[in-house]
Amino acid sequence: MTAGRGWISLAAIILVDGHPYGIALISLLFGFFDGLGLFLQSYGVSPQFTSMVPYIATLGALYVYARRNRERERKTL
């Protein structure tokens, strides 16, 4: 029913540490990438690829978040 969007919403909550305004902003960003996937379909890009765009953006954001947290932990030690 949600087509896997629950994982994207969970990632949004993790990325902004549960702050409501941050969740709204990051959700808009992920929505932009979802729309980008639909936009790319009009240019003949394969639908299988365009459906991956929001998930690739989510993985990229989680990677940046994890790197940032690791650097913070190294600085505190």
C-alpha positions in Angstrom: 0.0 0.0 0.0 2.8 2.4 0.8 5.2 1.1 -1.9 8.1 1.2 0.6 7.6 4.8 1.5 7.7 3.9 5.1 11.4 3.3 4.9 11.9 6.7 3.4 9.8 8.3 6.2 11.9 6.4 8.8 15.0 7.7 7.2 13.6 11.2 7.3 13.0 11.0 11.1 16.5 9.6 11.7 18.1 12.3 9.6 16.6 15.2 11.5 16.5 13.6 15.0 12.7 13.8 15.2 12.4 17.6 14.8 9.0 18.3 13.2 10.2 21.2 10.9 13.1 19.2 9.8 10.9 16.2 9.0 8.7 18.5 6.9 11.7 19.9 5.0 13.4 16.5 4.4 10.1 15.0 3.3 9.7 17.8 0.8 13.3 17.0 -0.4 12.5 13.3 -0.8 9.2 14.2 -2.5 11.2 16.3 -5.0 13.3 13.2 -5.8 10.1 11.2 -6.2 8.8 13.8 -8.6 12.2 13.8 -10.4 11.8 10.1 -11.1 8.4 10.7 -12.7 9.8 13.7 -14.7 12.6 11.5 -16.0 10.1 9.0 -17.3 8.8 11.7 -19.7 12.3 11.7 -21.3 12.2 8.0 -22.0 14.2 6.8 -19.0 13.2 3.3 -17.9 10.5 3.2 -15.2 12.5 0.7 -13.3 15.3 3.2 -13.0 13.1 6.2 -12.2 11.4 4.3 -9.4 14.8 3.8 -7.7 15.6 7.6 -7.6 13.9 8.3 -4.2 15.5 5.3 -2.6 19.0 6.2 -4.0 18.5 9.7 -2.6 17.6 8.2 0.8 20.6 6.0 0.9 22.8 8.9 -0.1 21.4 11.0 2.7 21.8 8.3 5.3 25.4 7.8 4.2 26.1 11.5 4.7 24.4 11.4 8.1 26.5 8.4 9.2 29.7 10.0 8.1 28.9 13.2 9.9 28.1 11.2 13.1 31.3 9.3 12.9 33.4 12.5 12.6 31.5 13.9 15.6 32.3 10.8 17.7 36.0 11.0 16.7 36.2 14.6 17.8 34.7 13.8 21.2 37.2 11.0 21.8 
